[in-house]
Amino acid sequence: MTPQPSVPRPAELTSLEPQMVQVPEGWFLMGSNVGQDNERPIHRVWVDAFYLAACQVTNVGYARFLRAMGVPPPPSWDDDNFNRPQQPVVAVSWFEAMQYCDWLSAATGRRYRLPTEAEWERAARGGIEGQLFPWGNNPPASLPDYDKRWKAGPDPVAQYESNAFGLYDICANVHEWCSDWYQPDYYDASPERNPRGPESGERRASRGGSWRHHIKVTRCAARSSIPPQFQYADYGFRVACESG
């Protein structure tokens, strides 16, 4: 992953609708044998084609939602570590992320939503099987500027190279809400095609790394979760929508 100053900025940064990239349909191996117990067993999963935002929702994008809906901003909104325009919005609860998706759907006529865990992992892997990270198996510390980034908050989005599907900051920057309820042993019983998580639960699933962790970038298979009402300063989201 190297800086790309000559690459045009993603459309998400300047328009109402985010720049979406298509994740093709296909089978992939979900999970890992080198992580936590909740990542086992590795299992074969089919995911239909869908679109996922190239970038995490930014403060600029979220500000449009706040103005339109007249709802209170996240608790970190006035904190200089988190309120730069192109940083991902943080401290948004799962419910607020869903409300944003509903607002964007109504404003654009296209149905936006949060990705499922299976969709997120399929997208993060970029069509490459058997690798720990979106870029391969080299450790996160091998990334450009790793020791200089994420000191007091997340980076502005799309500062470094995307993965093979064109997704920026996937597995890094902030945790990303998924649509699923979280269940540690869900992989033991999840359906083979388009799994959407258990029917109920107490925590919502999330994926990706966090600027405030000791290791800032997660493996593609790493799972996390918190109660849906929580507003943490390292939690954000990116939107998905159906293909076609």
Contacts in CASP RR format, 6 or more apart in sequence:
PFRMAT RR
TARGET T0000
AUTHOR 0000-0000-0000
METHOD contacts of the structure
MODEL  1
MTPQPSVPRPAELTSLEPQMVQVPEGWFLMGSNVGQDNERPIHRVWVDAF
YLAACQVTNVGYARFLRAMGVPPPPSWDDDNFNRPQQPVVAVSWFEAMQY
CDWLSAATGRRYRLPTEAEWERAARGGIEGQLFPWGNNPPASLPDYDKRW
KAGPDPVAQYESNAFGLYDICANVHEWCSDWYQPDYYDASPERNPRGPES
GERRASRGGSWRHHIKVTRCAARSSIPPQFQYADYGFRVACESG
1 135 0 8 1.000
1 143 0 8 1.000
1 144 0 8 1.000
1 160 0 8 1.000
1 161 0 8 1.000
2 144 0 8 1.000
2 160 0 8 1.000
2 161 0 8 1.000
3 144 0 8 1.000
3 145 0 8 1.000
3 159 0 8 1.000
3 160 0 8 1.000
3 161 0 8 1.000
4 160 0 8 1.000
4 161 0 8 1.000
9 158 0 8 1.000
10 18 0 8 1.000
10 19 0 8 1.000
10 54 0 8 1.000
10 55 0 8 1.000
10 157 0 8 1.000
10 158 0 8 1.000
10 168 0 8 1.000
11 17 0 8 1.000
11 18 0 8 1.000
11 19 0 8 1.000
12 18 0 8 1.000
12 19 0 8 1.000
12 53 0 8 1.000
12 54 0 8 1.000
12 55 0 8 1.000
12 58 0 8 1.000
12 61 0 8 1.000
12 157 0 8 1.000
13 55 0 8 1.000
13 58 0 8 1.000
13 60 0 8 1.000
13 86 0 8 1.000
13 157 0 8 1.000
13 158 0 8 1.000
16 61 0 8 1.000
16 64 0 8 1.000
16 104 0 8 1.000
16 107 0 8 1.000
16 108 0 8 1.000
17 104 0 8 1.000
17 108 0 8 1.000
17 110 0 8 1.000
18 53 0 8 1.000
18 54 0 8 1.000
18 55 0 8 1.000
18 57 0 8 1.000
18 238 0 8 1.000
18 239 0 8 1.000
19 53 0 8 1.000
19 54 0 8 1.000
19 55 0 8 1.000
20 51 0 8 1.000
20 52 0 8 1.000
20 53 0 8 1.000
20 54 0 8 1.000
20 241 0 8 1.000
21 51 0 8 1.000
21 52 0 8 1.000
21 53 0 8 1.000
21 54 0 8 1.000
21 165 0 8 1.000
21 166 0 8 1.000
21 167 0 8 1.000
22 49 0 8 1.000
22 50 0 8 1.000
22 51 0 8 1.000
22 243 0 8 1.000
23 47 0 8 1.000
23 49 0 8 1.000
23 50 0 8 1.000
23 51 0 8 1.000
23 52 0 8 1.000
23 119 0 8 1.000
23 122 0 8 1.000
23 123 0 8 1.000
23 126 0 8 1.000
23 165 0 8 1.000
24 49 0 8 1.000
25 46 0 8 1.000
25 47 0 8 1.000
25 48 0 8 1.000
25 49 0 8 1.000
25 243 0 8 1.000
26 46 0 8 1.000
26 47 0 8 1.000
26 49 0 8 1.000
26 122 0 8 1.000
27 44 0 8 1.000
27 45 0 8 1.000
27 46 0 8 1.000
28 44 0 8 1.000
28 45 0 8 1.000
28 47 0 8 1.000
28 121 0 8 1.000
28 122 0 8 1.000
28 125 0 8 1.000
28 127 0 8 1.000
28 129 0 8 1.000
29 42 0 8 1.000
29 43 0 8 1.000
29 44 0 8 1.000
29 45 0 8 1.000
29 129 0 8 1.000
29 130 0 8 1.000
30 42 0 8 1.000
30 43 0 8 1.000
30 44 0 8 1.000
30 45 0 8 1.000
30 118 0 8 1.000
30 121 0 8 1.000
30 122 0 8 1.000
30 187 0 8 1.000
30 221 0 8 1.000
31 39 0 8 1.000
31 40 0 8 1.000
31 41 0 8 1.000
31 42 0 8 1.000
31 43 0 8 1.000
31 121 0 8 1.000
31 187 0 8 1.000
31 221 0 8 1.000
32 39 0 8 1.000
32 40 0 8 1.000
32 42 0 8 1.000
32 132 0 8 1.000
32 219 0 8 1.000
32 220 0 8 1.000
32 221 0 8 1.000
32 222 0 8 1.000
33 39 0 8 1.000
33 40 0 8 1.000
33 42 0 8 1.000
34 132 0 8 1.000
34 219 0 8 1.000
35 219 0 8 1.000
35 221 0 8 1.000
35 222 0 8 1.000
36 222 0 8 1.000
36 223 0 8 1.000
37 184 0 8 1.000
38 184 0 8 1.000
38 185 0 8 1.000
38 187 0 8 1.000
38 223 0 8 1.000
39 187 0 8 1.000
39 221 0 8 1.000
39 222 0 8 1.000
39 223 0 8 1.000
40 187 0 8 1.000
41 187 0 8 1.000
41 188 0 8 1.000
43 187 0 8 1.000
43 190 0 8 1.000
43 192 0 8 1.000
44 192 0 8 1.000
45 118 0 8 1.000
45 122 0 8 1.000
45 190 0 8 1.000
45 192 0 8 1.000
45 193 0 8 1.000
45 195 0 8 1.000
46 192 0 8 1.000
46 193 0 8 1.000
46 194 0 8 1.000
47 118 0 8 1.000
47 119 0 8 1.000
47 122 0 8 1.000
47 194 0 8 1.000
48 194 0 8 1.000
48 243 0 8 1.000
49 243 0 8 1.000
50 115 0 8 1.000
50 119 0 8 1.000
50 240 0 8 1.000
50 241 0 8 1.000
50 242 0 8 1.000
50 243 0 8 1.000
51 240 0 8 1.000
51 241 0 8 1.000
51 242 0 8 1.000
51 243 0 8 1.000
52 115 0 8 1.000
52 119 0 8 1.000
52 120 0 8 1.000
52 123 0 8 1.000
52 165 0 8 1.000
52 167 0 8 1.000
52 238 0 8 1.000
52 239 0 8 1.000
52 240 0 8 1.000
53 238 0 8 1.000
53 239 0 8 1.000
53 240 0 8 1.000
54 158 0 8 1.000
54 162 0 8 1.000
54 166 0 8 1.000
54 167 0 8 1.000
54 168 0 8 1.000
55 88 0 8 1.000
55 157 0 8 1.000
55 158 0 8 1.000
55 168 0 8 1.000
55 169 0 8 1.000
55 238 0 8 1.000
56 88 0 8 1.000
56 89 0 8 1.000
56 157 0 8 1.000
56 168 0 8 1.000
56 169 0 8 1.000
56 173 0 8 1.000
56 174 0 8 1.000
56 176 0 8 1.000
56 236 0 8 1.000
56 237 0 8 1.000
56 238 0 8 1.000
57 88 0 8 1.000
57 89 0 8 1.000
57 97 0 8 1.000
57 100 0 8 1.000
57 236 0 8 1.000
57 237 0 8 1.000
57 238 0 8 1.000
57 239 0 8 1.000
58 85 0 8 1.000
58 86 0 8 1.000
58 87 0 8 1.000
58 88 0 8 1.000
58 89 0 8 1.000
58 156 0 8 1.000
58 157 0 8 1.000
59 82 0 8 1.000
59 83 0 8 1.000
59 84 0 8 1.000
59 85 0 8 1.000
59 86 0 8 1.000
59 87 0 8 1.000
59 88 0 8 1.000
59 89 0 8 1.000
60 85 0 8 1.000
60 86 0 8 1.000
61 89 0 8 1.000
62 74 0 8 1.000
62 89 0 8 1.000
62 92 0 8 1.000
62 100 0 8 1.000
65 71 0 8 1.000
65 99 0 8 1.000
65 100 0 8 1.000
65 103 0 8 1.000
65 104 0 8 1.000
66 73 0 8 1.000
68 103 0 8 1.000
68 107 0 8 1.000
69 99 0 8 1.000
69 103 0 8 1.000
71 96 0 8 1.000
71 99 0 8 1.000
74 89 0 8 1.000
74 90 0 8 1.000
74 91 0 8 1.000
74 92 0 8 1.000
74 96 0 8 1.000
74 231 0 8 1.000
75 91 0 8 1.000
75 231 0 8 1.000
76 82 0 8 1.000
76 83 0 8 1.000
76 90 0 8 1.000
76 91 0 8 1.000
76 233 0 8 1.000
77 83 0 8 1.000
77 91 0 8 1.000
79 233 0 8 1.000
81 152 0 8 1.000
81 153 0 8 1.000
82 90 0 8 1.000
82 91 0 8 1.000
82 153 0 8 1.000
82 154 0 8 1.000
82 233 0 8 1.000
84 156 0 8 1.000
86 156 0 8 1.000
86 157 0 8 1.000
86 158 0 8 1.000
87 153 0 8 1.000
87 154 0 8 1.000
87 155 0 8 1.000
87 156 0 8 1.000
87 157 0 8 1.000
88 154 0 8 1.000
88 157 0 8 1.000
88 169 0 8 1.000
88 173 0 8 1.000
88 174 0 8 1.000
88 236 0 8 1.000
89 236 0 8 1.000
90 154 0 8 1.000
90 174 0 8 1.000
90 232 0 8 1.000
90 233 0 8 1.000
90 234 0 8 1.000
90 235 0 8 1.000
90 236 0 8 1.000
91 231 0 8 1.000
91 232 0 8 1.000
91 233 0 8 1.000
91 235 0 8 1.000
92 100 0 8 1.000
92 177 0 8 1.000
92 231 0 8 1.000
92 235 0 8 1.000
92 236 0 8 1.000
92 237 0 8 1.000
93 228 0 8 1.000
93 229 0 8 1.000
93 230 0 8 1.000
93 231 0 8 1.000
94 114 0 8 1.000
94 177 0 8 1.000
94 204 0 8 1.000
94 228 0 8 1.000
94 229 0 8 1.000
95 228 0 8 1.000
95 229 0 8 1.000
96 231 0 8 1.000
97 114 0 8 1.000
97 177 0 8 1.000
97 236 0 8 1.000
97 237 0 8 1.000
98 113 0 8 1.000
98 114 0 8 1.000
100 237 0 8 1.000
100 239 0 8 1.000
101 112 0 8 1.000
101 113 0 8 1.000
101 114 0 8 1.000
101 239 0 8 1.000
104 112 0 8 1.000
104 239 0 8 1.000
105 111 0 8 1.000
105 112 0 8 1.000
105 113 0 8 1.000
110 241 0 8 1.000
111 241 0 8 1.000
111 242 0 8 1.000
112 239 0 8 1.000
112 240 0 8 1.000
112 241 0 8 1.000
113 179 0 8 1.000
113 239 0 8 1.000
113 240 0 8 1.000
113 241 0 8 1.000
114 177 0 8 1.000
114 178 0 8 1.000
114 179 0 8 1.000
114 237 0 8 1.000
114 239 0 8 1.000
114 240 0 8 1.000
115 123 0 8 1.000
115 178 0 8 1.000
115 179 0 8 1.000
115 238 0 8 1.000
115 239 0 8 1.000
115 240 0 8 1.000
116 178 0 8 1.000
116 179 0 8 1.000
116 180 0 8 1.000
116 194 0 8 1.000
116 195 0 8 1.000
116 196 0 8 1.000
116 197 0 8 1.000
117 178 0 8 1.000
117 180 0 8 1.000
117 195 0 8 1.000
117 197 0 8 1.000
117 205 0 8 1.000
117 207 0 8 1.000
117 223 0 8 1.000
118 190 0 8 1.000
118 194 0 8 1.000
118 195 0 8 1.000
118 196 0 8 1.000
119 240 0 8 1.000
120 176 0 8 1.000
120 178 0 8 1.000
120 207 0 8 1.000
121 207 0 8 1.000
121 220 0 8 1.000
121 221 0 8 1.000
123 165 0 8 1.000
123 167 0 8 1.000
123 170 0 8 1.000
124 134 0 8 1.000
124 163 0 8 1.000
124 167 0 8 1.000
124 170 0 8 1.000
124 171 0 8 1.000
124 207 0 8 1.000
124 208 0 8 1.000
124 220 0 8 1.000
125 131 0 8 1.000
125 134 0 8 1.000
125 220 0 8 1.000
126 134 0 8 1.000
126 163 0 8 1.000
126 164 0 8 1.000
126 165 0 8 1.000
126 167 0 8 1.000
127 164 0 8 1.000
127 165 0 8 1.000
128 136 0 8 1.000
128 164 0 8 1.000
131 137 0 8 1.000
131 220 0 8 1.000
132 219 0 8 1.000
132 220 0 8 1.000
132 221 0 8 1.000
133 140 0 8 1.000
133 171 0 8 1.000
133 217 0 8 1.000
133 219 0 8 1.000
133 220 0 8 1.000
134 163 0 8 1.000
134 164 0 8 1.000
134 167 0 8 1.000
134 170 0 8 1.000
134 171 0 8 1.000
134 220 0 8 1.000
135 143 0 8 1.000
135 163 0 8 1.000
140 146 0 8 1.000
140 215 0 8 1.000
140 216 0 8 1.000
140 217 0 8 1.000
141 147 0 8 1.000
143 160 0 8 1.000
143 217 0 8 1.000
144 160 0 8 1.000
145 160 0 8 1.000
146 216 0 8 1.000
149 155 0 8 1.000
149 211 0 8 1.000
149 216 0 8 1.000
150 173 0 8 1.000
150 211 0 8 1.000
150 212 0 8 1.000
150 216 0 8 1.000
153 211 0 8 1.000
153 212 0 8 1.000
153 233 0 8 1.000
153 234 0 8 1.000
154 173 0 8 1.000
154 174 0 8 1.000
154 211 0 8 1.000
154 234 0 8 1.000
155 169 0 8 1.000
155 173 0 8 1.000
155 211 0 8 1.000
157 168 0 8 1.000
157 169 0 8 1.000
157 173 0 8 1.000
158 168 0 8 1.000
158 169 0 8 1.000
160 168 0 8 1.000
160 169 0 8 1.000
162 168 0 8 1.000
162 170 0 8 1.000
163 170 0 8 1.000
170 208 0 8 1.000
171 207 0 8 1.000
171 208 0 8 1.000
171 209 0 8 1.000
171 217 0 8 1.000
171 218 0 8 1.000
171 219 0 8 1.000
171 220 0 8 1.000
171 222 0 8 1.000
172 208 0 8 1.000
172 209 0 8 1.000
172 216 0 8 1.000
172 217 0 8 1.000
172 218 0 8 1.000
173 209 0 8 1.000
173 210 0 8 1.000
173 211 0 8 1.000
174 208 0 8 1.000
174 209 0 8 1.000
174 210 0 8 1.000
174 211 0 8 1.000
174 234 0 8 1.000
174 235 0 8 1.000
174 236 0 8 1.000
175 206 0 8 1.000
175 207 0 8 1.000
175 208 0 8 1.000
175 209 0 8 1.000
175 210 0 8 1.000
175 224 0 8 1.000
175 232 0 8 1.000
175 234 0 8 1.000
175 235 0 8 1.000
175 236 0 8 1.000
176 206 0 8 1.000
176 207 0 8 1.000
176 208 0 8 1.000
176 235 0 8 1.000
176 236 0 8 1.000
176 237 0 8 1.000
176 238 0 8 1.000
177 204 0 8 1.000
177 205 0 8 1.000
177 206 0 8 1.000
177 235 0 8 1.000
177 236 0 8 1.000
177 237 0 8 1.000
178 204 0 8 1.000
178 205 0 8 1.000
178 206 0 8 1.000
178 207 0 8 1.000
179 196 0 8 1.000
179 204 0 8 1.000
179 205 0 8 1.000
180 196 0 8 1.000
180 197 0 8 1.000
180 198 0 8 1.000
180 204 0 8 1.000
180 205 0 8 1.000
181 197 0 8 1.000
181 198 0 8 1.000
181 199 0 8 1.000
181 200 0 8 1.000
181 201 0 8 1.000
181 203 0 8 1.000
181 204 0 8 1.000
181 205 0 8 1.000
182 201 0 8 1.000
182 203 0 8 1.000
182 204 0 8 1.000
182 205 0 8 1.000
182 223 0 8 1.000
182 225 0 8 1.000
183 197 0 8 1.000
183 198 0 8 1.000
183 201 0 8 1.000
186 195 0 8 1.000
186 197 0 8 1.000
186 198 0 8 1.000
190 197 0 8 1.000
197 205 0 8 1.000
202 227 0 8 1.000
203 225 0 8 1.000
203 226 0 8 1.000
203 227 0 8 1.000
203 228 0 8 1.000
204 225 0 8 1.000
204 226 0 8 1.000
204 227 0 8 1.000
204 228 0 8 1.000
205 223 0 8 1.000
205 224 0 8 1.000
205 225 0 8 1.000
206 224 0 8 1.000
206 225 0 8 1.000
206 226 0 8 1.000
206 235 0 8 1.000
207 218 0 8 1.000
207 222 0 8 1.000
207 223 0 8 1.000
207 224 0 8 1.000
208 217 0 8 1.000
208 218 0 8 1.000
208 222 0 8 1.000
208 224 0 8 1.000
209 216 0 8 1.000
209 217 0 8 1.000
209 218 0 8 1.000
209 222 0 8 1.000
209 234 0 8 1.000
210 216 0 8 1.000
210 234 0 8 1.000
211 234 0 8 1.000
212 233 0 8 1.000
212 234 0 8 1.000
213 234 0 8 1.000
218 224 0 8 1.000
226 232 0 8 1.000
226 235 0 8 1.000
END
